[in-house]
Amino acid sequence: MTDEIKEFRDGIFALKTRRFGTVAELMVERKFNLSKSKNRFHDRYDETEKKRIEVKFSTVMKKYKEHISADNLIEQCKLANLANRAITSTKIKDYDFDCNIQQIKQTEFDVLYYGLFFADRIAIFRMDSDEIKYCAGYSDFQHKGNKGEGQFHINKNTLDYHFEKHFLLWLTYEELYDLFS
């Protein structure tokens, strides 16, 4: 990975929730030739299939081994950086991680593109909205009072399910960079 691509990748991992989500949405839009959404309740639209598209992605990071306390605050902050926590796709079975695909309102879209940003490449998955209720670990309850909004976790226990049933393709950071340069 060149310095330019590494800086690009590291910047993606540093983005906060909404900005990171925008990167994922634009990536899926450009990669799969989608158009802007028809309303504010889904992310993109597939003009060919006439389907509403939702996009949900997560970065894959090693779980923290310890909670932060007054005794370990400095050490834990030093360990929290990308170089210490990001997992490559080839080491996914070696570390505990938990990627939460959340705020899923399956009545608002037809197709979910979701995925995992690893340290070395990006895994992209696709699932129809009517399949979500059968997804490994899916819960249609996310927060108290949130009706119709669910979530599922991708971790070492559910990873094989997603790769066997819904995996679409790998995308390198070089390929993502090239989509926008």
Contacts in CASP RR format, 6 or more apart in sequence:
PFRMAT RR
TARGET T0000
AUTHOR 0000-0000-0000
METHOD contacts of the structure
MODEL  1
MTDEIKEFRDGIFALKTRRFGTVAELMVERKFNLSKSKNRFHDRYDETEK
KRIEVKFSTVMKKYKEHISADNLIEQCKLANLANRAITSTKIKDYDFDCN
IQQIKQTEFDVLYYGLFFADRIAIFRMDSDEIKYCAGYSDFQHKGNKGEG
QFHINKNTLDYHFEKHFLLWLTYEELYDLFS
1 9 0 8 1.000
1 120 0 8 1.000
1 173 0 8 1.000
1 174 0 8 1.000
4 177 0 8 1.000
5 173 0 8 1.000
5 174 0 8 1.000
5 177 0 8 1.000
8 173 0 8 1.000
8 176 0 8 1.000
8 177 0 8 1.000
9 119 0 8 1.000
9 173 0 8 1.000
10 82 0 8 1.000
12 20 0 8 1.000
12 23 0 8 1.000
12 59 0 8 1.000
12 117 0 8 1.000
12 173 0 8 1.000
13 59 0 8 1.000
13 82 0 8 1.000
13 86 0 8 1.000
13 117 0 8 1.000
14 82 0 8 1.000
15 21 0 8 1.000
15 23 0 8 1.000
20 57 0 8 1.000
20 59 0 8 1.000
21 55 0 8 1.000
21 57 0 8 1.000
24 55 0 8 1.000
24 56 0 8 1.000
24 57 0 8 1.000
24 115 0 8 1.000
25 43 0 8 1.000
25 44 0 8 1.000
25 55 0 8 1.000
26 180 0 8 1.000
27 122 0 8 1.000
27 171 0 8 1.000
27 176 0 8 1.000
27 179 0 8 1.000
28 34 0 8 1.000
28 43 0 8 1.000
28 44 0 8 1.000
28 53 0 8 1.000
28 55 0 8 1.000
28 113 0 8 1.000
28 124 0 8 1.000
29 35 0 8 1.000
29 36 0 8 1.000
29 44 0 8 1.000
30 179 0 8 1.000
30 180 0 8 1.000
31 124 0 8 1.000
31 171 0 8 1.000
31 179 0 8 1.000
32 46 0 8 1.000
32 113 0 8 1.000
33 48 0 8 1.000
34 44 0 8 1.000
34 45 0 8 1.000
34 46 0 8 1.000
34 47 0 8 1.000
34 53 0 8 1.000
35 44 0 8 1.000
35 45 0 8 1.000
35 46 0 8 1.000
35 47 0 8 1.000
36 44 0 8 1.000
36 45 0 8 1.000
37 43 0 8 1.000
37 44 0 8 1.000
37 45 0 8 1.000
37 52 0 8 1.000
37 53 0 8 1.000
38 45 0 8 1.000
38 52 0 8 1.000
41 52 0 8 1.000
41 105 0 8 1.000
41 108 0 8 1.000
41 109 0 8 1.000
42 52 0 8 1.000
42 53 0 8 1.000
42 54 0 8 1.000
42 108 0 8 1.000
42 109 0 8 1.000
43 53 0 8 1.000
43 54 0 8 1.000
43 55 0 8 1.000
43 109 0 8 1.000
44 53 0 8 1.000
44 55 0 8 1.000
45 51 0 8 1.000
45 52 0 8 1.000
45 53 0 8 1.000
46 52 0 8 1.000
46 53 0 8 1.000
46 111 0 8 1.000
49 110 0 8 1.000
49 111 0 8 1.000
51 109 0 8 1.000
51 110 0 8 1.000
51 111 0 8 1.000
52 108 0 8 1.000
52 109 0 8 1.000
52 110 0 8 1.000
52 111 0 8 1.000
53 109 0 8 1.000
53 110 0 8 1.000
53 111 0 8 1.000
53 112 0 8 1.000
53 113 0 8 1.000
54 104 0 8 1.000
54 105 0 8 1.000
54 108 0 8 1.000
54 109 0 8 1.000
54 111 0 8 1.000
54 112 0 8 1.000
54 113 0 8 1.000
54 129 0 8 1.000
55 112 0 8 1.000
55 113 0 8 1.000
55 114 0 8 1.000
56 101 0 8 1.000
56 102 0 8 1.000
56 103 0 8 1.000
56 104 0 8 1.000
56 112 0 8 1.000
56 113 0 8 1.000
56 114 0 8 1.000
56 115 0 8 1.000
57 114 0 8 1.000
57 115 0 8 1.000
57 116 0 8 1.000
57 117 0 8 1.000
57 122 0 8 1.000
58 99 0 8 1.000
58 100 0 8 1.000
58 101 0 8 1.000
58 115 0 8 1.000
58 116 0 8 1.000
58 117 0 8 1.000
58 154 0 8 1.000
59 86 0 8 1.000
59 99 0 8 1.000
59 116 0 8 1.000
59 117 0 8 1.000
60 86 0 8 1.000
60 87 0 8 1.000
60 92 0 8 1.000
60 97 0 8 1.000
60 99 0 8 1.000
60 116 0 8 1.000
60 117 0 8 1.000
60 118 0 8 1.000
60 119 0 8 1.000
61 85 0 8 1.000
61 86 0 8 1.000
61 87 0 8 1.000
61 97 0 8 1.000
62 84 0 8 1.000
62 85 0 8 1.000
62 86 0 8 1.000
62 87 0 8 1.000
62 95 0 8 1.000
62 96 0 8 1.000
62 97 0 8 1.000
63 95 0 8 1.000
63 96 0 8 1.000
63 97 0 8 1.000
63 98 0 8 1.000
64 76 0 8 1.000
64 79 0 8 1.000
64 80 0 8 1.000
66 72 0 8 1.000
66 76 0 8 1.000
68 76 0 8 1.000
68 77 0 8 1.000
79 85 0 8 1.000
82 119 0 8 1.000
86 118 0 8 1.000
86 119 0 8 1.000
87 94 0 8 1.000
87 95 0 8 1.000
87 97 0 8 1.000
87 118 0 8 1.000
87 119 0 8 1.000
88 118 0 8 1.000
88 119 0 8 1.000
88 120 0 8 1.000
89 118 0 8 1.000
89 119 0 8 1.000
89 120 0 8 1.000
89 121 0 8 1.000
89 123 0 8 1.000
89 170 0 8 1.000
90 120 0 8 1.000
92 118 0 8 1.000
92 156 0 8 1.000
92 159 0 8 1.000
93 156 0 8 1.000
93 159 0 8 1.000
96 155 0 8 1.000
96 156 0 8 1.000
97 155 0 8 1.000
97 156 0 8 1.000
98 153 0 8 1.000
98 154 0 8 1.000
98 155 0 8 1.000
99 115 0 8 1.000
99 116 0 8 1.000
99 153 0 8 1.000
99 154 0 8 1.000
99 155 0 8 1.000
100 151 0 8 1.000
100 152 0 8 1.000
100 153 0 8 1.000
101 114 0 8 1.000
101 115 0 8 1.000
101 151 0 8 1.000
101 152 0 8 1.000
101 153 0 8 1.000
101 154 0 8 1.000
102 142 0 8 1.000
102 150 0 8 1.000
102 151 0 8 1.000
103 142 0 8 1.000
103 149 0 8 1.000
103 150 0 8 1.000
103 151 0 8 1.000
104 112 0 8 1.000
104 132 0 8 1.000
104 149 0 8 1.000
104 150 0 8 1.000
104 151 0 8 1.000
104 152 0 8 1.000
105 148 0 8 1.000
105 149 0 8 1.000
105 150 0 8 1.000
106 112 0 8 1.000
106 129 0 8 1.000
106 130 0 8 1.000
106 132 0 8 1.000
106 133 0 8 1.000
106 148 0 8 1.000
106 150 0 8 1.000
107 129 0 8 1.000
107 148 0 8 1.000
109 129 0 8 1.000
110 128 0 8 1.000
110 129 0 8 1.000
111 126 0 8 1.000
111 127 0 8 1.000
111 128 0 8 1.000
111 129 0 8 1.000
112 126 0 8 1.000
112 127 0 8 1.000
112 128 0 8 1.000
112 129 0 8 1.000
112 132 0 8 1.000
113 124 0 8 1.000
113 125 0 8 1.000
113 126 0 8 1.000
113 168 0 8 1.000
114 124 0 8 1.000
114 125 0 8 1.000
114 126 0 8 1.000
114 127 0 8 1.000
115 122 0 8 1.000
115 123 0 8 1.000
115 124 0 8 1.000
115 125 0 8 1.000
115 154 0 8 1.000
116 122 0 8 1.000
116 123 0 8 1.000
116 154 0 8 1.000
120 172 0 8 1.000
120 173 0 8 1.000
121 170 0 8 1.000
121 171 0 8 1.000
121 172 0 8 1.000
121 173 0 8 1.000
122 170 0 8 1.000
122 171 0 8 1.000
122 172 0 8 1.000
122 173 0 8 1.000
122 176 0 8 1.000
123 163 0 8 1.000
123 167 0 8 1.000
123 170 0 8 1.000
124 167 0 8 1.000
124 168 0 8 1.000
124 169 0 8 1.000
124 170 0 8 1.000
124 171 0 8 1.000
125 162 0 8 1.000
125 166 0 8 1.000
125 167 0 8 1.000
125 168 0 8 1.000
126 166 0 8 1.000
126 168 0 8 1.000
127 135 0 8 1.000
127 165 0 8 1.000
127 166 0 8 1.000
131 166 0 8 1.000
132 138 0 8 1.000
132 152 0 8 1.000
133 140 0 8 1.000
135 152 0 8 1.000
135 161 0 8 1.000
136 152 0 8 1.000
136 157 0 8 1.000
136 158 0 8 1.000
136 161 0 8 1.000
136 162 0 8 1.000
137 152 0 8 1.000
137 153 0 8 1.000
137 158 0 8 1.000
138 150 0 8 1.000
138 151 0 8 1.000
138 152 0 8 1.000
139 150 0 8 1.000
139 151 0 8 1.000
139 152 0 8 1.000
140 148 0 8 1.000
140 149 0 8 1.000
140 150 0 8 1.000
141 150 0 8 1.000
142 149 0 8 1.000
142 150 0 8 1.000
142 151 0 8 1.000
143 149 0 8 1.000
152 158 0 8 1.000
154 162 0 8 1.000
END
